[in-house]
Structures are given as C-alpha cells and as structure tokens.
Amino acid sequence: MMPATAWSDILQSDEVLIWSGIPQQGFILRRSEVLFIPLALLLTTLAAAWEFYSVSTLAGVLQYNDLPLWIPLVLIFMACTALPFVLLGLFLLFGRYFYDRSRRANTAYALTNRRVIIQSGLFKRRRIRSLALETLKKVSLHPHPNGSGSIHLTSDTWLWWLLVGPSWWIPLWVDVETYQPPVLERINPAEDVYNFLFKLRADVNFSADKTY
C-alpha cells in the first residue's frame, strides 16, 4: 500500500484516494512459461550453433592465403547475423525475468472516486495513464493461484497476452506501457479492489444518467 502523499501531486482538488498499491514484486513464473521456455531454448541453441559454426569455420579458413576474398566475408556476415539471435535467446532465457521484475518495481496503481491511475516507466521518464471510471466499459478480474489477481480494464485478446502482454521479449527501448492494455497487474487484495471499482463505476454512471 503506497502512502496517500505519494499521489498528492497527481490528484485533483475534488478527488478522493480510495486505494493505492503496487504489483506483486520479485520474480514471477507464469503459466505461459510452458511455451516460452522451450522456444527460448530452441532459439538460443540454434543461434549459438550458427555462431559457433561461423566463427570456427572462419578461424580455419584464415589459415589459407589463396582463398577467394568472398569466403571469409560470407563467414563474417554469418557470424554477425547470428549474434543478435544469440543475445535475444539469452534475454528470453534469463534477462526477461530481471526486466519484468524491474518493470513491476517501477509501477504503481491508484483508485479514486473519479478514475484509475497507473504510474509506470522504467528507463524513460515516469508515465501516468488515467482512465475515467465512466469510460470503463468492461472490467474483469483474473485471480492467480498465489492469492493475488489482475484487473483488466479493457477487453484484450488472448493473442495479445500470448505475444506481447507480459512485456517479456519487446526490446527494452520500447515504451511498453504505451501499447499494453491497461491492467492492474497481480495486486492484492484484487477482489476487494475489483468490488470497489465495480461500485464506483456504477455510482458514476448512475450520476451521469441523472444529469440528463
């Protein structure tokens, strides 16, 4: 739970802070690891074998002085081409866990009587996403086995969460939160926050209907 003073410069004068919190911290193993770990192992193994073959062959042919110039150039090109895939494979195997942990460590959420606020930003300046309660058309709760839960504030497809959602393999210079559907990720207690959000959204929509 974050102190209310941490949000004082963001809240408007007529806003009331109802809840604030952060995602689950530390390293997380997700269900999609069943898919990602074998793919990462396959990519890393193939790229490493490609790199080893290129470098070892290049070292062997450099002993000959009468070879055409294009042969070592092709091998150098192959080695340079394989290197990014080796780095990507290592990131998928190990680096993404540290990146995911750091991303969640720099994320915070708040719920007020008017909106949902998401603070994020890892390498760039802090970014604030604000979603008015009356604009939330579909809110869903996804519980996790450890007792936490994620509240999805928009409808998102399974393809997003399979390929992009966990922000695991997107390059680090991309502002992930710009493209990621808004979600209160792995918060606790998720069910209480969901009930608060559901009630506030109903109250706001009811008040808006009374003005017409």
N, C-alpha and C positions, 0 to 999 in steps of 0.2 A: 504494500500500500504506500503510495507516494504522498508526501505531505501536501496539504492544500496550497501552501505558499509557493510550491513549485509551479503551479498553474496560474498564479495571480496576475502575471503579465500577459496571459493569453485570454483569460475570461473577461467577458464584457460586464458592464456595471450591473446589469439586470440578470446575470447568470448565477446559478447556484450549483456548486460542485457536489454531485451526488456520490460518485465513485471514481477512484483513480487506481491504476495498477500497472503491472508490467507483465510481459510474457514469462513463461517458465524459463528459468535460466539453466546454464550448463549445457552439456552435450545431450543430444536427443537422437534416439534411433527410431525412425518412423517405419510404418508398415511397408512403404514403397522401397525400403532397403532391399527387399527380396528381389526387386527388379534392378535397382540401380547398382548394387554391389557387383553382381555378375557382369553387367555391361561395362562397368568401370574396369574390372579385372581384365575383361576381354580387350578393351581398347588399349589399356596400358601394356598388356603383354604383346599385342600385335605391333604397337608403335615402338616399344623397346626392341623387339626383334628386328624391325625395319631399321632402326637407328644403328643397332649393333652390326647388322649385315653391311650397311653402307659404310660405316667407319672402318670396320675390319677389312673390307674389300679395298677401300681407298688406301689404307696403310700398306696393303700388299702390292697394289699396282704402282705405288710411288717408287718402288724399288727398281722399276724398269725405266730406262731412259728413252726407249724407242717407241713408246706407246703414243697413239694419237692423243691430242690435247682434249678432245671431246669426252674421252672415257673418265678421267678424273673430274672433269667439270660436271658430268652427269651424276657421279657418285657424291660430289659435294652438294649438288642440288637435292639429291635424295636424302642426305643426312640433314640438311636444313629444313626440308619439308617434314620430316618425321619428328623433329624436335618439338614443335608446338603440340603435336598429339601426345607426346610423352608427358609434357607439362600438364596438358589438360587431363590426362589419365591420372596423374598424381594428385591433381586438385580434386578430381572426383572421388578418389580413394581416401584422401586424408584432409586436404585443405578445405573442402566444403564444410566439414564439421566445425572447424575453427571460425570460418566465415559466418556460418549460420549462428553460432554461439555469440559472436561479436555483434551481429545484426540485431539479435533479440536483446542483447545487453544495452543497446542504444535505442530501444523502442519503449514507449510508454503510452498508456491509454487513459482517457478521462471520459466520464459520462456526466453531462449537466442536464438541466431541465429543458435545454433547447437543442443540444447537438451532441454528437460523438466526436471526440478529438483524438487523433493519432499523431504522436510525435515520433519521428524516425530520422535516420541519417547516420551513415557510418563513416564514410570518407569525405562526404560533402557537408555543406552547412545543414543545420537542422531543418527538417521539412515538416510542416504541420498540415495535416489533412483534416478538414472539418466537414461533417455530414449533418445537415439539419434533420431533426427527427421526422419532420413531415415528409421528407423525400425518401425515407427508407420504406421501400415497397415490400421487400421480402427479407426477413431476418430469420436465420436458422441457427440452431445450436447443435454442435457436433462434439459429444463427450469423448474423452480419451481414457484409456484404462487406468492411468495413474490418478484419476480424480479431477484433473483439470479439464478444460473444454475450450473450443474455439467457436466464436460467434461470428458467422458470416453475415455481412451487412448488405450484400448484393447476391444475386444468383450467379454462380460461376460454374463452369462446366468441368467435368472430370478431366477433360483434356488439358485444361489449364493447370490443375493441381498435379497432373502426371508429369508434364513437361516443364512448367515454369513455376508453379505455385510455391514450392519450398525454397525457391531462390538459391538452389544449390549449384547450378552449373552456369548461371548467367555470369558473364565477365564482371569483375569487380568494379569496373569504371562505369557500369550502367546503374542508373538510379532506379533500383528495383521497385521501390515503393510507388514510383510514378505509374507503373503498369500493373502492379499487383492489385487485384480486387480488395477493397477494404475489409479487414478481418481483425477481430480481437483474438489474437492467437494464443492458445494454451494459457488462459487466465484461470485464476482460482479466487473465489468460487464462481464458476461460469454460470451455473444455473441461477444463482441469485441475481447476477448482473443481467442475465437474459430476462428474468422476470421484471426487474426494474425497467429495462429498456422497452419491453413489451407494453408495460403500463404507461410509461411516459409517452410513447408513440401514440397509444390510444387516446391519452388525455390531450395531446397536442392536436391530433386530427379532429377530436370532438370539439375543441375550442375553435378550430378553424371553420368547422361546419356551422357553428353557432353565429359566426360573423356574417354569414350570407343570408 
